Amino acid sequence: MYKIELGKSGLKVPTVAVGCMRISNMNEKEISAFINTSLENDANFFDHADIYGGGKSEKVFGDAITPSMRDNIIIQTKCGIRQGRFDFSYEHITESVNGSLERLGTDYIDVLLLHRPDALMEPEEVAKAFDELKASGKVRHFGVSNQNPYQMQLLQSCLDMPLCVNQLQFSVMHTPMIQSGINVNMYNDSATSRDGGVLDFCRLNKITIQPWSPMQYGFFKGCFIDNEKFPELNSTMEKIAEKYGVSKTTLAFAWILRHPAKMQPITGTTNLTRLEDCLKSADVKLTREEWYEIYRAAGNILP
């Protein structure tokens, strides 16, 4: 698998990240196979959050890795979501990181993201937390999740380190990031910019976009692969997948990787076969014609 630089961090990472949201109920043997399968496919970047499995996802992962493995893997986790609210306070960020470090059984986190925007964010307070976490060696790099350009600019105005990541929902069935750019100056609904031009902003500022739910449609409504609701999309993907000798799962990730923004999509499966299919996508380079054919088959109309 080829590598990309994560934002302007200097950190080289595999172009597909392994999502750990659903690993909380895996037993020792299953989690070991999950990690080893990822590493055997050159995928050593693991994405966590303090809320995944109520903290259990971090715990089972931490229990499964050995000290010798730690230097060969990259751990990203997120904080800021609490019961009934979001919280970017200095106290919560630092406490959350300490909790993640304990559950993961490590003394540092490679990348920390702020999860979901906090309407009450005070950038100076976040900066204080980030500065202390970096100075202490507890966190090496920082980013955000689900934020628009102005939210990132506001936060960045108080930081001494660059934000290297913005984690955003994106798949062939969830494309608002690119639709408004295709439908510039049009009256149709697709011309509406719902994110302030976050895709172009991240590209201009060298912030890596990490697409979450690469095989989902809507907001956690389900997978579009082999879904009877989307016959044209699945027929088109099956035809193109056969050409490359891969599965439709692989193709869904390859479609994202074909975009020149150098995104790092995140897997969301614990099934080892599907996980390997996701990771194979780095070896597939779609043509421009195929990319647009899949885009149109998903129900998008070009102006």
C-alpha positions in Angstrom: 0.0 0.0 0.0 1.4 3.4 -0.9 1.8 6.1 1.7 0.8 9.8 1.9 1.8 12.6 4.2 -0.8 13.3 6.9 -1.4 17.0 6.3 1.8 19.0 6.9 2.8 16.8 9.9 5.6 15.0 8.1 4.0 11.8 9.3 3.8 9.2 6.5 0.7 7.0 6.7 -1.0 4.3 4.6 -3.6 5.7 2.3 -6.3 3.6 4.0 -6.9 3.8 7.7 -8.3 1.0 9.8 -11.4 2.0 11.8 -11.9 0.5 15.3 -15.4 1.7 16.1 -16.9 -1.8 16.1 -14.2 -3.8 17.8 -15.4 -3.5 21.4 -17.1 -7.0 21.4 -14.3 -8.9 19.8 -12.5 -11.5 21.8 -8.8 -11.8 22.2 -8.3 -14.2 19.3 -10.6 -12.0 17.0 -8.9 -8.7 17.8 -5.5 -10.3 17.3 -6.5 -11.5 13.9 -8.0 -8.1 13.1 -4.7 -6.3 13.9 -2.5 -8.8 12.2 -4.6 -8.8 9.0 -4.3 -5.1 8.9 -0.5 -5.1 9.4 0.0 -7.9 6.9 -1.7 -5.6 4.3 0.6 -2.6 5.3 -2.2 -0.9 7.1 -0.7 0.3 10.4 -2.9 3.3 11.0 -5.7 2.6 13.5 -8.6 5.1 14.1 -10.2 5.2 17.5 -12.4 7.5 19.7 -12.9 7.7 23.4 -16.6 7.0 22.9 -16.3 3.9 20.7 -17.8 1.1 22.7 -17.9 3.4 25.7 -14.1 3.2 25.8 -14.0 -0.6 25.4 -12.7 -0.4 21.8 -9.6 1.4 23.0 -9.2 -1.1 25.9 -9.4 -4.3 23.8 -7.0 -2.8 21.3 -4.6 -1.8 24.0 -4.7 -5.2 25.5 -3.9 -6.8 22.2 -0.8 -4.8 21.2 2.6 -5.5 22.7 5.3 -2.9 23.5 7.3 -4.1 20.5 4.3 -3.6 18.2 3.6 0.0 19.4 6.5 1.5 17.5 5.2 0.0 14.2 1.7 1.3 14.5 0.0 4.7 14.3 -2.8 5.4 16.7 -5.4 8.1 16.2 -8.1 8.8 18.6 -10.8 11.4 19.1 -12.5 13.3 22.0 -15.2 15.9 22.6 -18.5 14.0 22.5 -20.2 13.6 25.9 -23.6 12.5 26.9 -26.0 15.1 25.6 -23.3 17.7 24.7 -20.0 18.4 23.0 -17.1 19.5 25.1 -13.8 21.1 23.9 -12.9 22.5 27.3 -9.3 22.2 28.5 -10.4 19.9 31.3 -12.3 17.5 29.1 -9.6 17.3 26.4 -6.8 16.6 28.8 -8.8 14.2 30.9 -10.0 12.4 27.8 -6.5 12.0 26.5 -5.3 10.6 29.8 -8.2 8.1 29.8 -7.3 7.0 26.2 -3.7 6.6 27.0 -4.6 4.3 30.0 -7.0 2.2 27.9 -4.7 1.9 25.0 -1.8 1.0 27.2 0.6 3.6 25.6 2.3 6.7 26.7 1.6 8.7 23.6 -1.1 9.2 20.9 0.1 9.8 17.4 -2.9 11.9 16.3 -5.7 13.5 18.3 -8.8 14.8 16.7 -11.6 16.9 18.1 -14.9 15.0 17.5 -17.9 16.9 16.2 -17.9 20.8 16.5 -18.5 22.3 19.9 -20.7 25.4 19.6 -19.1 26.7 22.8 -15.5 26.2 21.6 -13.0 28.7 23.0 -10.0 28.3 20.7 -7.6 29.7 23.3 -8.7 27.0 25.7 -8.2 24.3 23.1 -4.8 25.7 22.3 -3.8 25.5 25.9 -4.7 21.8 26.0 -3.0 21.1 22.8 0.2 22.9 23.8 0.4 21.0 27.1 -0.3 17.6 25.5 2.4 18.2 22.8 5.0 19.5 25.3 4.4 16.5 27.6 4.8 14.1 24.7 1.3 12.7 25.2 0.1 13.7 21.7 2.2 14.3 18.6 -0.2 15.6 16.0 -3.6 17.2 16.0 -6.7 17.5 13.8 -10.5 17.9 13.8 -13.5 16.0 12.6 -16.7 17.3 10.9 -15.6 20.9 10.8 -16.1 23.6 8.2 -13.4 26.0 7.0 -14.2 28.9 9.3 -14.3 26.6 12.4 -10.8 25.3 11.4 -9.5 28.8 10.7 -10.8 30.0 14.1 -9.1 27.2 15.9 -5.9 27.4 13.9 -5.6 31.1 14.7 -4.6 30.2 18.3 -2.5 27.1 17.6 1.2 26.8 17.1 0.9 23.5 15.3 -0.9 22.9 12.0 -4.2 20.9 12.0 -3.3 17.9 9.9 -6.7 16.1 9.5 -10.4 16.8 9.0 -12.5 13.6 9.3 -15.7 14.0 7.2 -18.4 11.7 5.9 -17.9 10.9 2.2 -18.8 8.1 -0.1 -20.2 7.7 -3.6 -23.7 7.9 -2.0 -22.8 10.9 0.2 -21.1 13.5 -2.0 -22.1 17.1 -0.9 -18.3 17.9 -0.7 -18.0 17.6 -4.5 -21.5 18.3 -5.7 -21.6 22.1 -5.2 -18.2 22.3 -7.0 -19.6 20.6 -10.0 -22.8 22.6 -10.0 -21.3 26.1 -9.6 -23.7 29.0 -10.2 -26.7 26.7 -10.8 -30.2 26.9 -9.3 -30.5 23.2 -8.6 -30.2 21.7 -5.1 -26.8 20.2 -5.8 -25.4 23.8 -6.2 -26.0 24.5 -2.5 -22.7 24.6 -0.5 -23.4 22.8 2.8 -19.9 22.8 4.1 -18.4 26.2 3.1 -16.1 24.6 0.5 -14.4 22.3 2.9 -12.9 20.1 0.2 -11.0 22.9 -1.5 -10.1 24.6 1.8 -8.4 21.4 3.0 -6.6 20.9 -0.3 -5.3 24.5 -0.3 -4.2 24.2 3.3 -2.8 20.7 3.0 -5.2 19.2 5.5 -5.8 15.5 4.9 -9.5 14.5 4.6 -10.4 11.2 6.2 -13.7 10.0 4.8 -15.8 8.0 7.3 -18.6 5.6 6.3 -17.1 5.1 2.8 -19.8 2.4 2.1 -22.7 4.0 3.8 -25.6 6.1 2.4 -27.3 8.8 4.5 -26.4 9.2 8.2 -25.7 5.5 9.2 -28.7 4.3 7.2 -26.8 1.3 5.9 -24.4 0.0 3.3 -25.2 0.7 -0.4 -23.2 -2.4 -1.6 -25.6 -5.1 -2.8 -28.5 -3.0 -1.5 -31.6 -3.5 -3.6 -32.4 0.2 -3.2 -29.5 1.0 -5.6 -29.7 -1.4 -8.5 -28.0 0.9 -11.1 -25.1 1.7 -8.8 -24.5 -1.9 -7.9 -24.8 -3.0 -11.6 -22.3 -0.4 -12.7 -19.9 -1.1 -9.8 -20.1 -4.9 -10.5 -19.2 -4.3 -14.2 -16.2 -2.2 -13.4 -15.1 -4.4 -10.4 -15.0 -7.4 -12.8 -12.6 -5.5 -15.1 -10.1 -5.1 -12.2 -10.8 -8.4 -10.6 -11.8 -6.9 -7.3 -15.0 -6.7 -5.2 -17.4 -3.9 -5.1 -16.1 -3.1 -1.6 -12.7 -2.5 -3.0 -14.2 -0.4 -5.8 -16.0 1.8 -3.3 -12.7 2.7 -1.7 -10.9 3.0 -5.0 -13.5 5.6 -6.1 -12.6 7.8 -3.1 -8.9 7.3 -3.7 -9.2 8.3 -7.3 -9.9 11.9 -6.2 -6.7 14.0 -6.3 -7.2 15.4 -2.8 -5.2 12.4 -1.5 -7.8 11.4 1.0 -7.4 8.6 3.6 -10.7 6.7 3.9 -11.4 4.8 7.1 -12.6 1.2 7.1 -15.5 0.3 9.3 -15.7 -3.5 9.3 -14.5 -6.2 11.6 -15.0 -8.9 8.9 -11.5 -9.9 7.8 -12.4 -10.6 4.2 -14.1 -7.3 3.8 -11.2 -5.6 5.6 -8.8 -7.1 3.1 -11.0 -5.9 0.3 -11.0 -2.4 1.6 -7.2 -2.4 1.9 -6.7 -3.7 -1.7 -8.2 -0.5 -3.0 -4.8 1.2 -3.0 -3.9 -1.0 -6.0 -6.8 0.1 -8.2 -6.6 3.3 -10.2 -9.9 4.1 -11.9 -10.1 6.0 -15.1 -11.7 9.4 -15.2 -14.5 7.9 -17.3 -15.1 5.1 -14.7 -15.1 7.6 -11.8 -17.8 9.7 -13.4 -19.8 6.6 -14.5 -20.0 5.5 -10.9 -20.8 9.0 -9.7 -23.8 9.2 -12.2 -24.9 5.6 -11.4 -25.3 6.8 -7.8 -28.1 9.2 -9.0 -26.0 12.3 -9.5 -26.9 14.4 -12.5 -24.2 16.4 -14.3 -25.2 20.0 -15.3 
